[in-house]
Amino acid sequence: FMYAVTFNSRAMLRVGRAEYEEARGLLLQARPLHDEDGSLFGQAYQEAIYSMSQFGQGRVDDAVRGLATALKRTEEQACGSISAGAVIAAYQASGCYEQNRIADAEMLIRDYAQLAEQQTIVDAVATMLLTAARIAHTQGRHAAAEETVERVLYLGYKYSLARLVIYSQIGRASCGERV
């Protein structure tokens, strides 16, 4: 498990540096370790990071298709460990938004956002709630967008998660609000 998580972390760093092929290579090394360990949560992050590498290259369709497959596989194997599904659903919702499949994005957010929030899964919470805010903003529901971004800020302060506070500031800027 520790090696697999290390591969995930190193891959995330590579994605941040736009070294997408290198990131995917690390994730391909992580996958069998996660499979061996049976860590659905680790696998979910591996899938999420893999999709980030595809998003970074504009391969939104490939990313969403892979996330849909991973979410289905996770739900079939979950047996009480559905927090892994929340991680995958977050990035799938973001991808659906990018594909202008708003109803699909909203369904994923409705089904998984509360779970991500309850489990305090920082990346999933931020991705889902900021996607929800972007949807509300593009639909002209500016008050709902602002409330959703404020929810991210609230959770950041409530759980002392500086990343959520930063994400909320980014969300405000992307929704046209003052930071």
Backbone as JSON Lines, residues from 0, in Angstrom:
{"i":0,"aa":"F","n":[0.82,-1.2,0.0],"ca":[0.0,0.0,0.0],"c":[0.87,1.26,0.0]}
{"i":1,"aa":"M","n":[1.9,1.27,0.83],"ca":[2.75,2.47,0.91],"c":[3.45,2.75,-0.41]}
{"i":2,"aa":"Y","n":[3.9,1.71,-1.1],"ca":[4.54,1.92,-2.4],"c":[3.54,2.44,-3.43]}
{"i":3,"aa":"A","n":[2.35,1.9,-3.4],"ca":[1.33,2.34,-4.34],"c":[0.98,3.8,-4.11]}
{"i":4,"aa":"V","n":[0.82,4.19,-2.85],"ca":[0.51,5.58,-2.53],"c":[1.67,6.49,-2.94]}
{"i":5,"aa":"T","n":[2.89,6.01,-2.77],"ca":[4.05,6.78,-3.21],"c":[4.02,7.0,-4.71]}
{"i":6,"aa":"F","n":[3.69,5.95,-5.46],"ca":[3.57,6.11,-6.91],"c":[2.47,7.12,-7.25]}
{"i":7,"aa":"N","n":[1.33,7.04,-6.55],"ca":[0.26,8.01,-6.76],"c":[0.75,9.44,-6.52]}
{"i":8,"aa":"S","n":[1.45,9.64,-5.41],"ca":[1.94,10.97,-5.05],"c":[2.94,11.5,-6.07]}
{"i":9,"aa":"R","n":[3.85,10.64,-6.47],"ca":[4.83,11.06,-7.48],"c":[4.15,11.38,-8.81]}
{"i":10,"aa":"A","n":[3.11,10.6,-9.14],"ca":[2.37,10.86,-10.37],"c":[1.64,12.19,-10.29]}
{"i":11,"aa":"M","n":[1.06,12.5,-9.13],"ca":[0.37,13.77,-8.95],"c":[1.34,14.94,-9.16]}
{"i":12,"aa":"L","n":[2.54,14.79,-8.64],"ca":[3.56,15.82,-8.85],"c":[3.88,15.97,-10.34]}
{"i":13,"aa":"R","n":[4.0,14.87,-11.03],"ca":[4.28,14.9,-12.48],"c":[3.14,15.58,-13.25]}
{"i":14,"aa":"V","n":[1.91,15.3,-12.85],"ca":[0.78,15.96,-13.51],"c":[0.88,17.47,-13.29]}
{"i":15,"aa":"G","n":[1.23,17.87,-12.07],"ca":[1.39,19.29,-11.78],"c":[2.48,19.95,-12.61]}
{"i":16,"aa":"R","n":[3.42,19.17,-13.05],"ca":[4.51,19.68,-13.9],"c":[4.22,19.48,-15.38]}
{"i":17,"aa":"A","n":[3.04,19.01,-15.69],"ca":[2.61,18.73,-17.08],"c":[3.47,17.64,-17.72]}
{"i":18,"aa":"E","n":[3.95,16.71,-16.91],"ca":[4.71,15.56,-17.39],"c":[3.75,14.36,-17.4]}
{"i":19,"aa":"Y","n":[2.81,14.42,-18.33],"ca":[1.67,13.49,-18.32],"c":[2.06,12.05,-18.61]}
{"i":20,"aa":"E","n":[2.92,11.83,-19.57],"ca":[3.31,10.45,-19.9],"c":[4.06,9.82,-18.73]}
{"i":21,"aa":"E","n":[4.93,10.59,-18.1],"ca":[5.67,10.08,-16.95],"c":[4.71,9.75,-15.8]}
{"i":22,"aa":"A","n":[3.72,10.61,-15.62],"ca":[2.73,10.38,-14.56],"c":[1.98,9.08,-14.82]}
{"i":23,"aa":"R","n":[1.53,8.88,-16.06],"ca":[0.79,7.66,-16.37],"c":[1.67,6.42,-16.19]}
{"i":24,"aa":"G","n":[2.95,6.54,-16.48],"ca":[3.87,5.42,-16.26],"c":[3.93,5.05,-14.78]}
{"i":25,"aa":"L","n":[3.99,6.04,-13.92],"ca":[4.01,5.77,-12.48],"c":[2.69,5.14,-12.02]}
{"i":26,"aa":"L","n":[1.59,5.61,-12.59],"ca":[0.29,5.07,-12.2],"c":[0.11,3.63,-12.67]}
{"i":27,"aa":"L","n":[0.71,3.31,-13.79],"ca":[0.65,1.92,-14.25],"c":[1.43,1.0,-13.31]}
{"i":28,"aa":"Q","n":[2.44,1.55,-12.64],"ca":[3.16,0.78,-11.63],"c":[2.35,0.68,-10.34]}
{"i":29,"aa":"A","n":[1.56,1.71,-10.05],"ca":[0.76,1.72,-8.82],"c":[-0.41,0.74,-8.9]}
{"i":30,"aa":"R","n":[-1.0,0.64,-10.09],"ca":[-2.25,-0.14,-10.22],"c":[-2.13,-1.57,-9.68]}
{"i":31,"aa":"P","n":[-1.14,-2.38,-10.09],"ca":[-1.1,-3.75,-9.57],"c":[-0.87,-3.8,-8.06]}
{"i":32,"aa":"L","n":[-0.18,-2.8,-7.52],"ca":[0.02,-2.76,-6.07],"c":[-1.3,-2.49,-5.35]}
{"i":33,"aa":"H","n":[-2.08,-1.56,-5.9],"ca":[-3.41,-1.3,-5.31],"c":[-4.3,-2.54,-5.45]}
{"i":34,"aa":"D","n":[-4.23,-3.21,-6.6],"ca":[-5.03,-4.42,-6.8],"c":[-4.65,-5.49,-5.78]}
{"i":35,"aa":"E","n":[-3.36,-5.65,-5.59],"ca":[-2.86,-6.66,-4.64],"c":[-3.3,-6.34,-3.22]}
{"i":36,"aa":"D","n":[-3.24,-5.07,-2.87],"ca":[-3.61,-4.64,-1.52],"c":[-5.12,-4.58,-1.34]}
{"i":37,"aa":"G","n":[-5.86,-4.44,-2.44],"ca":[-7.31,-4.34,-2.36],"c":[-7.79,-2.99,-1.85]}
{"i":38,"aa":"S","n":[-6.96,-1.97,-1.97],"ca":[-7.31,-0.64,-1.5],"c":[-8.12,0.11,-2.55]}
{"i":39,"aa":"L","n":[-9.44,0.11,-2.38],"ca":[-10.29,0.82,-3.34],"c":[-10.03,2.32,-3.3]}
{"i":40,"aa":"F","n":[-9.73,2.84,-2.14],"ca":[-9.45,4.27,-2.02],"c":[-8.17,4.63,-2.78]}
{"i":41,"aa":"G","n":[-7.14,3.85,-2.61],"ca":[-5.89,4.07,-3.36],"c":[-6.1,3.94,-4.85]}
{"i":42,"aa":"Q","n":[-6.9,2.95,-5.24],"ca":[-7.22,2.77,-6.66],"c":[-7.99,3.96,-7.19]}
{"i":43,"aa":"A","n":[-8.9,4.48,-6.37],"ca":[-9.7,5.62,-6.79],"c":[-8.81,6.83,-7.05]}
{"i":44,"aa":"Y","n":[-7.85,7.08,-6.17],"ca":[-6.93,8.19,-6.41],"c":[-6.07,7.93,-7.64]}
{"i":45,"aa":"Q","n":[-5.68,6.7,-7.83],"ca":[-4.88,6.37,-9.01],"c":[-5.68,6.69,-10.27]}
{"i":46,"aa":"E","n":[-6.95,6.33,-10.28],"ca":[-7.81,6.62,-11.43],"c":[-8.02,8.13,-11.59]}
{"i":47,"aa":"A","n":[-8.21,8.82,-10.47],"ca":[-8.42,10.27,-10.53],"c":[-7.18,10.98,-11.08]}
{"i":48,"aa":"I","n":[-6.02,10.59,-10.63],"ca":[-4.78,11.22,-11.1],"c":[-4.58,10.88,-12.58]}
{"i":49,"aa":"Y","n":[-4.88,9.66,-12.96],"ca":[-4.78,9.27,-14.37],"c":[-5.67,10.17,-15.22]}
{"i":50,"aa":"S","n":[-6.89,10.42,-14.73],"ca":[-7.8,11.29,-15.49],"c":[-7.26,12.71,-15.55]}
{"i":51,"aa":"M","n":[-6.63,13.19,-14.48],"ca":[-6.03,14.53,-14.5],"c":[-4.99,14.64,-15.61]}
{"i":52,"aa":"S","n":[-4.22,13.57,-15.8],"ca":[-3.21,13.59,-16.86],"c":[-3.88,13.68,-18.23]}
{"i":53,"aa":"Q","n":[-5.02,13.05,-18.37],"ca":[-5.75,13.12,-19.63],"c":[-6.42,14.48,-19.81]}
{"i":54,"aa":"F","n":[-7.02,15.01,-18.74],"ca":[-7.61,16.35,-18.8],"c":[-6.55,17.36,-19.22]}
{"i":55,"aa":"G","n":[-5.36,17.22,-18.64],"ca":[-4.28,18.15,-18.93],"c":[-3.89,18.19,-20.4]}
{"i":56,"aa":"Q","n":[-4.15,17.11,-21.09],"ca":[-3.84,17.04,-22.52],"c":[-5.09,17.26,-23.37]}
{"i":57,"aa":"G","n":[-6.19,17.68,-22.74],"ca":[-7.41,17.94,-23.48],"c":[-8.16,16.69,-23.89]}
{"i":58,"aa":"R","n":[-7.83,15.55,-23.3],"ca":[-8.48,14.28,-23.64],"c":[-9.64,14.03,-22.68]}
{"i":59,"aa":"V","n":[-10.59,14.96,-22.67],"ca":[-11.71,14.91,-21.73],"c":[-12.56,13.66,-21.95]}
{"i":60,"aa":"D","n":[-12.85,13.34,-23.21],"ca":[-13.68,12.16,-23.49],"c":[-13.04,10.89,-22.94]}
{"i":61,"aa":"D","n":[-11.73,10.73,-23.16],"ca":[-11.03,9.55,-22.65],"c":[-11.07,9.51,-21.12]}
{"i":62,"aa":"A","n":[-10.86,10.68,-20.51],"ca":[-10.85,10.74,-19.05],"c":[-12.21,10.37,-18.47]}
{"i":63,"aa":"V","n":[-13.26,10.93,-19.03],"ca":[-14.61,10.66,-18.5],"c":[-14.99,9.2,-18.73]}
{"i":64,"aa":"R","n":[-14.65,8.67,-19.88],"ca":[-14.93,7.26,-20.16],"c":[-14.2,6.35,-19.16]}
{"i":65,"aa":"G","n":[-12.94,6.62,-18.91],"ca":[-12.17,5.84,-17.94],"c":[-12.72,5.96,-16.54]}
{"i":66,"aa":"L","n":[-13.14,7.17,-16.16],"ca":[-13.7,7.38,-14.83],"c":[-15.03,6.66,-14.67]}
{"i":67,"aa":"A","n":[-15.85,6.66,-15.72],"ca":[-17.14,5.95,-15.65],"c":[-16.91,4.46,-15.44]}
{"i":68,"aa":"T","n":[-15.94,3.9,-16.15],"ca":[-15.61,2.48,-15.98],"c":[-15.1,2.21,-14.57]}
{"i":69,"aa":"A","n":[-14.21,3.08,-14.09],"ca":[-13.65,2.91,-12.75],"c":[-14.73,3.03,-11.68]}
{"i":70,"aa":"L","n":[-15.66,3.97,-11.85],"ca":[-16.72,4.13,-10.87],"c":[-17.61,2.89,-10.83]}
{"i":71,"aa":"K","n":[-17.94,2.37,-11.99],"ca":[-18.76,1.15,-12.04],"c":[-18.04,0.0,-11.34]}
{"i":72,"aa":"R","n":[-16.75,-0.16,-11.63],"ca":[-15.96,-1.23,-11.01],"c":[-15.89,-1.03,-9.49]}
{"i":73,"aa":"T","n":[-15.72,0.2,-9.06],"ca":[-15.63,0.5,-7.63],"c":[-16.95,0.2,-6.94]}
{"i":74,"aa":"E","n":[-18.06,0.6,-7.57],"ca":[-19.36,0.33,-6.96],"c":[-19.63,-1.16,-6.86]}
{"i":75,"aa":"E","n":[-19.18,-1.93,-7.84],"ca":[-19.38,-3.38,-7.8],"c":[-18.56,-4.03,-6.7]}
{"i":76,"aa":"Q","n":[-17.38,-3.48,-6.41],"ca":[-16.47,-4.07,-5.43],"c":[-16.59,-3.44,-4.05]}
{"i":77,"aa":"A","n":[-17.34,-2.36,-3.93],"ca":[-17.29,-1.51,-2.74],"c":[-17.56,-2.25,-1.44]}
{"i":78,"aa":"C","n":[-18.65,-2.95,-1.34],"ca":[-18.99,-3.66,-0.09],"c":[-18.76,-2.78,1.14]}
{"i":79,"aa":"G","n":[-19.37,-1.59,1.15],"ca":[-19.25,-0.73,2.32],"c":[-18.14,0.29,2.24]}
{"i":80,"aa":"S","n":[-17.31,0.25,1.23],"ca":[-16.22,1.21,1.11],"c":[-16.47,2.13,-0.09]}
{"i":81,"aa":"I","n":[-17.56,2.87,-0.02],"ca":[-17.93,3.68,-1.18],"c":[-17.25,5.04,-1.21]}
{"i":82,"aa":"S","n":[-16.44,5.37,-0.22],"ca":[-15.73,6.64,-0.27],"c":[-14.81,6.69,-1.49]}
{"i":83,"aa":"A","n":[-14.34,5.53,-1.92],"ca":[-13.52,5.49,-3.14],"c":[-14.33,5.98,-4.34]}
{"i":84,"aa":"G","n":[-15.59,5.62,-4.39],"ca":[-16.45,6.07,-5.47],"c":[-16.61,7.58,-5.49]}
{"i":85,"aa":"A","n":[-16.59,8.21,-4.32],"ca":[-16.73,9.66,-4.25],"c":[-15.56,10.36,-4.92]}
{"i":86,"aa":"V","n":[-14.37,9.8,-4.78],"ca":[-13.19,10.39,-5.42],"c":[-13.34,10.32,-6.94]}
{"i":87,"aa":"I","n":[-13.7,9.15,-7.44],"ca":[-13.85,8.98,-8.89],"c":[-15.0,9.86,-9.4]}
{"i":88,"aa":"A","n":[-16.11,9.87,-8.69],"ca":[-17.28,10.64,-9.11],"c":[-16.97,12.13,-9.2]}
{"i":89,"aa":"A","n":[-16.11,12.63,-8.32],"ca":[-15.76,14.05,-8.34],"c":[-15.14,14.44,-9.68]}
{"i":90,"aa":"Y","n":[-14.18,13.66,-10.1],"ca":[-13.49,13.99,-11.36],"c":[-14.37,13.68,-12.57]}
{"i":91,"aa":"Q","n":[-15.21,12.67,-12.44],"ca":[-16.14,12.37,-13.53],"c":[-17.14,13.51,-13.68]}
{"i":92,"aa":"A","n":[-17.63,14.05,-12.57],"ca":[-18.56,15.18,-12.63],"c":[-17.91,16.38,-13.3]}
{"i":93,"aa":"S","n":[-16.66,16.64,-12.95],"ca":[-15.93,17.75,-13.57],"c":[-15.79,17.53,-15.07]}
{"i":94,"aa":"G","n":[-15.48,16.31,-15.46],"ca":[-15.36,15.99,-16.88],"c":[-16.68,16.12,-17.61]}
{"i":95,"aa":"C","n":[-17.76,15.66,-16.98],"ca":[-19.08,15.8,-17.59],"c":[-19.43,17.27,-17.79]}
{"i":96,"aa":"Y","n":[-19.07,18.1,-16.82],"ca":[-19.29,19.54,-16.97],"c":[-18.54,20.07,-18.19]}
{"i":97,"aa":"E","n":[-17.28,19.66,-18.33],"ca":[-16.47,20.11,-19.46],"c":[-17.06,19.64,-20.79]}
{"i":98,"aa":"Q","n":[-17.75,18.51,-20.79],"ca":[-18.4,17.99,-21.99],"c":[-19.79,18.58,-22.19]}
{"i":99,"aa":"N","n":[-20.17,19.49,-21.31],"ca":[-21.5,20.11,-21.33],"c":[-22.61,19.09,-21.06]}
{"i":100,"aa":"R","n":[-22.29,18.05,-20.32],"ca":[-23.27,17.06,-19.89],"c":[-23.68,17.42,-18.45]}
{"i":101,"aa":"I","n":[-24.37,18.53,-18.34],"ca":[-24.68,19.12,-17.04],"c":[-25.54,18.21,-16.18]}
{"i":102,"aa":"A","n":[-26.54,17.58,-16.77],"ca":[-27.43,16.69,-15.99],"c":[-26.63,15.54,-15.39]}
{"i":103,"aa":"D","n":[-25.68,14.97,-16.16],"ca":[-24.85,13.88,-15.64],"c":[-23.96,14.38,-14.5]}
{"i":104,"aa":"A","n":[-23.39,15.56,-14.68],"ca":[-22.53,16.14,-13.64],"c":[-23.34,16.38,-12.37]}
{"i":105,"aa":"E","n":[-24.52,16.94,-12.52],"ca":[-25.36,17.21,-11.35],"c":[-25.78,15.93,-10.64]}
{"i":106,"aa":"M","n":[-26.04,14.88,-11.41],"ca":[-26.42,13.59,-10.8],"c":[-25.27,13.05,-9.95]}
{"i":107,"aa":"L","n":[-24.05,13.1,-10.48],"ca":[-22.89,12.61,-9.74],"c":[-22.67,13.43,-8.47]}
{"i":108,"aa":"I","n":[-22.81,14.73,-8.6],"ca":[-22.65,15.61,-7.43],"c":[-23.72,15.3,-6.39]}
{"i":109,"aa":"R","n":[-24.94,15.16,-6.84],"ca":[-26.05,14.85,-5.93],"c":[-25.81,13.52,-5.21]}
{"i":110,"aa":"D","n":[-25.31,12.53,-5.95],"ca":[-25.13,11.19,-5.38],"c":[-23.9,11.07,-4.48]}
{"i":111,"aa":"Y","n":[-22.86,11.87,-4.72],"ca":[-21.59,11.63,-4.02],"c":[-21.03,12.8,-3.21]}
{"i":112,"aa":"A","n":[-21.5,14.01,-3.41],"ca":[-20.9,15.16,-2.72],"c":[-21.02,15.06,-1.21]}
{"i":113,"aa":"Q","n":[-22.18,14.66,-0.73],"ca":[-22.36,14.56,0.72],"c":[-21.42,13.52,1.33]}
{"i":114,"aa":"L","n":[-21.25,12.41,0.64],"ca":[-20.33,11.39,1.13],"c":[-18.9,11.93,1.18]}
{"i":115,"aa":"A","n":[-18.48,12.6,0.12],"ca":[-17.13,13.18,0.11],"c":[-16.96,14.17,1.25]}
{"i":116,"aa":"E","n":[-18.0,14.94,1.49],"ca":[-17.96,15.92,2.57],"c":[-17.89,15.24,3.93]}
{"i":117,"aa":"Q","n":[-18.7,14.21,4.14],"ca":[-18.71,13.49,5.41],"c":[-17.37,12.82,5.68]}
{"i":118,"aa":"Q","n":[-16.73,12.33,4.63],"ca":[-15.44,11.67,4.78],"c":[-14.28,12.66,4.77]}
{"i":119,"aa":"T","n":[-14.58,13.92,4.53],"ca":[-13.59,15.0,4.44],"c":[-12.49,14.63,3.46]}
{"i":120,"aa":"I","n":[-12.89,14.26,2.26],"ca":[-11.95,13.94,1.19],"c":[-11.7,15.24,0.43]}
{"i":121,"aa":"V","n":[-10.61,15.92,0.76],"ca":[-10.37,17.29,0.33],"c":[-10.5,17.46,-1.18]}
{"i":122,"aa":"D","n":[-9.79,16.69,-1.96],"ca":[-9.81,16.87,-3.41],"c":[-11.2,16.61,-3.98]}
{"i":123,"aa":"A","n":[-11.86,15.59,-3.49],"ca":[-13.2,15.27,-3.99],"c":[-14.21,16.35,-3.61]}
{"i":124,"aa":"V","n":[-14.14,16.83,-2.38],"ca":[-15.05,17.89,-1.94],"c":[-14.84,19.14,-2.8]}
{"i":125,"aa":"A","n":[-13.6,19.55,-2.93],"ca":[-13.31,20.76,-3.7],"c":[-13.74,20.61,-5.16]}
{"i":126,"aa":"T","n":[-13.4,19.49,-5.76],"ca":[-13.73,19.29,-7.18],"c":[-15.23,19.27,-7.38]}
{"i":127,"aa":"M","n":[-15.96,18.52,-6.54],"ca":[-17.41,18.43,-6.71],"c":[-18.11,19.75,-6.44]}
{"i":128,"aa":"L","n":[-17.79,20.37,-5.33],"ca":[-18.5,21.59,-4.97],"c":[-18.15,22.74,-5.92]}
{"i":129,"aa":"L","n":[-16.91,22.83,-6.36],"ca":[-16.57,23.89,-7.3],"c":[-17.17,23.62,-8.67]}
{"i":130,"aa":"T","n":[-17.32,22.36,-9.04],"ca":[-18.03,22.04,-10.28],"c":[-19.5,22.45,-10.15]}
{"i":131,"aa":"A","n":[-20.08,22.18,-8.99],"ca":[-21.48,22.6,-8.75],"c":[-21.6,24.11,-8.82]}
{"i":132,"aa":"A","n":[-20.62,24.82,-8.28],"ca":[-20.64,26.29,-8.34],"c":[-20.52,26.79,-9.78]}
{"i":133,"aa":"R","n":[-19.66,26.14,-10.56],"ca":[-19.51,26.53,-11.97],"c":[-20.81,26.3,-12.74]}
{"i":134,"aa":"I","n":[-21.47,25.19,-12.45],"ca":[-22.76,24.9,-13.11],"c":[-23.76,25.99,-12.75]}
{"i":135,"aa":"A","n":[-23.88,26.29,-11.45],"ca":[-24.83,27.32,-11.02],"c":[-24.51,28.67,-11.67]}
{"i":136,"aa":"H","n":[-23.24,29.0,-11.72],"ca":[-22.82,30.28,-12.32],"c":[-23.2,30.35,-13.8]}
{"i":137,"aa":"T","n":[-22.92,29.29,-14.55],"ca":[-23.24,29.3,-15.98],"c":[-24.75,29.3,-16.24]}
{"i":138,"aa":"Q","n":[-25.52,28.82,-15.26],"ca":[-26.98,28.82,-15.39],"c":[-27.59,30.13,-14.88]}
{"i":139,"aa":"G","n":[-26.72,31.06,-14.48],"ca":[-27.22,32.35,-14.0],"c":[-27.7,32.33,-12.56]}
{"i":140,"aa":"R","n":[-27.45,31.26,-11.85],"ca":[-27.85,31.14,-10.44],"c":[-26.66,31.58,-9.58]}
{"i":141,"aa":"H","n":[-26.38,32.88,-9.62],"ca":[-25.18,33.41,-8.99],"c":[-25.19,33.28,-7.47]}
{"i":142,"aa":"A","n":[-26.35,33.43,-6.85],"ca":[-26.43,33.27,-5.39],"c":[-26.11,31.83,-4.99]}
{"i":143,"aa":"A","n":[-26.61,30.86,-5.75],"ca":[-26.31,29.45,-5.47],"c":[-24.83,29.16,-5.66]}
{"i":144,"aa":"A","n":[-24.24,29.76,-6.7],"ca":[-22.8,29.57,-6.94],"c":[-22.0,30.13,-5.76]}
{"i":145,"aa":"E","n":[-22.38,31.31,-5.3],"ca":[-21.67,31.93,-4.18],"c":[-21.83,31.1,-2.91]}
{"i":146,"aa":"E","n":[-23.04,30.6,-2.65],"ca":[-23.27,29.75,-1.47],"c":[-22.41,28.49,-1.51]}
{"i":147,"aa":"T","n":[-22.28,27.9,-2.68],"ca":[-21.5,26.67,-2.81],"c":[-20.02,26.95,-2.57]}
{"i":148,"aa":"V","n":[-19.52,28.04,-3.11],"ca":[-18.11,28.4,-2.87],"c":[-17.9,28.71,-1.39]}
{"i":149,"aa":"E","n":[-18.86,29.37,-0.78],"ca":[-18.75,29.65,0.66],"c":[-18.78,28.36,1.47]}
{"i":150,"aa":"R","n":[-19.48,27.34,0.98],"ca":[-19.5,26.04,1.67],"c":[-18.09,25.44,1.68]}
{"i":151,"aa":"V","n":[-17.38,25.57,0.56],"ca":[-16.0,25.08,0.5],"c":[-15.14,25.83,1.52]}
{"i":152,"aa":"L","n":[-15.31,27.14,1.58],"ca":[-14.56,27.96,2.54],"c":[-14.89,27.55,3.97]}
{"i":153,"aa":"Y","n":[-16.17,27.37,4.26],"ca":[-16.6,26.95,5.59],"c":[-15.95,25.62,5.98]}
{"i":154,"aa":"L","n":[-15.99,24.65,5.08],"ca":[-15.39,23.34,5.38],"c":[-13.89,23.47,5.59]}
{"i":155,"aa":"G","n":[-13.25,24.33,4.83],"ca":[-11.82,24.56,5.03],"c":[-11.51,25.06,6.42]}
{"i":156,"aa":"Y","n":[-12.29,26.03,6.88],"ca":[-12.07,26.55,8.24],"c":[-12.51,25.56,9.3]}
{"i":157,"aa":"K","n":[-13.62,24.88,9.07],"ca":[-14.14,23.93,10.06],"c":[-13.13,22.83,10.36]}
{"i":158,"aa":"Y","n":[-12.51,22.29,9.31],"ca":[-11.59,21.17,9.48],"c":[-10.12,21.58,9.42]}
{"i":159,"aa":"S","n":[-9.86,22.89,9.43],"ca":[-8.48,23.41,9.35],"c":[-7.75,22.85,8.14]}
{"i":160,"aa":"L","n":[-8.41,22.91,6.99],"ca":[-7.84,22.4,5.74],"c":[-7.54,23.59,4.83]}
{"i":161,"aa":"A","n":[-6.31,24.05,4.89],"ca":[-5.9,25.24,4.13],"c":[-6.16,25.08,2.64]}
{"i":162,"aa":"R","n":[-6.01,23.86,2.12],"ca":[-6.25,23.66,0.68],"c":[-7.68,24.0,0.3]}
{"i":163,"aa":"L","n":[-8.65,23.67,1.16],"ca":[-10.04,24.02,0.84],"c":[-10.24,25.53,0.85]}
{"i":164,"aa":"V","n":[-9.58,26.22,1.74],"ca":[-9.66,27.69,1.77],"c":[-9.11,28.26,0.46]}
{"i":165,"aa":"I","n":[-7.98,27.74,0.03],"ca":[-7.38,28.19,-1.23],"c":[-8.29,27.85,-2.41]}
{"i":166,"aa":"Y","n":[-8.83,26.64,-2.42],"ca":[-9.74,26.24,-3.5],"c":[-10.96,27.17,-3.54]}
{"i":167,"aa":"S","n":[-11.46,27.57,-2.37],"ca":[-12.63,28.45,-2.36],"c":[-12.29,29.8,-2.98]}
{"i":168,"aa":"Q","n":[-11.09,30.29,-2.74],"ca":[-10.67,31.55,-3.34],"c":[-10.57,31.42,-4.86]}
{"i":169,"aa":"I","n":[-10.07,30.3,-5.32],"ca":[-10.01,30.05,-6.76],"c":[-11.43,29.97,-7.32]}
{"i":170,"aa":"G","n":[-12.32,29.3,-6.59],"ca":[-13.71,29.19,-7.01],"c":[-14.38,30.55,-7.13]}
{"i":171,"aa":"R","n":[-14.11,31.4,-6.17],"ca":[-14.67,32.77,-6.23],"c":[-14.18,33.49,-7.48]}
{"i":172,"aa":"A","n":[-12.9,33.37,-7.75],"ca":[-12.35,34.05,-8.92],"c":[-12.94,33.5,-10.21]}
{"i":173,"aa":"S","n":[-13.12,32.17,-10.29],"ca":[-13.64,31.58,-11.52],"c":[-15.12,31.85,-11.72]}
{"i":174,"aa":"C","n":[-15.82,32.19,-10.64],"ca":[-17.25,32.52,-10.74],"c":[-17.45,34.04,-10.84]}
{"i":175,"aa":"G","n":[-16.35,34.77,-11.0],"ca":[-16.45,36.21,-11.21],"c":[-16.65,37.01,-9.95]}
{"i":176,"aa":"E","n":[-16.4,36.43,-8.79],"ca":[-16.54,37.16,-7.54],"c":[-15.21,37.73,-7.11]}
{"i":177,"aa":"R","n":[-15.26,38.7,-6.21],"ca":[-14.01,39.22,-5.64],"c":[-13.49,38.22,-4.63]}
{"i":178,"aa":"V","n":[-12.17,38.02,-4.62],"ca":[-11.55,37.1,-3.65],"c":[-11.26,37.84,-2.37]}
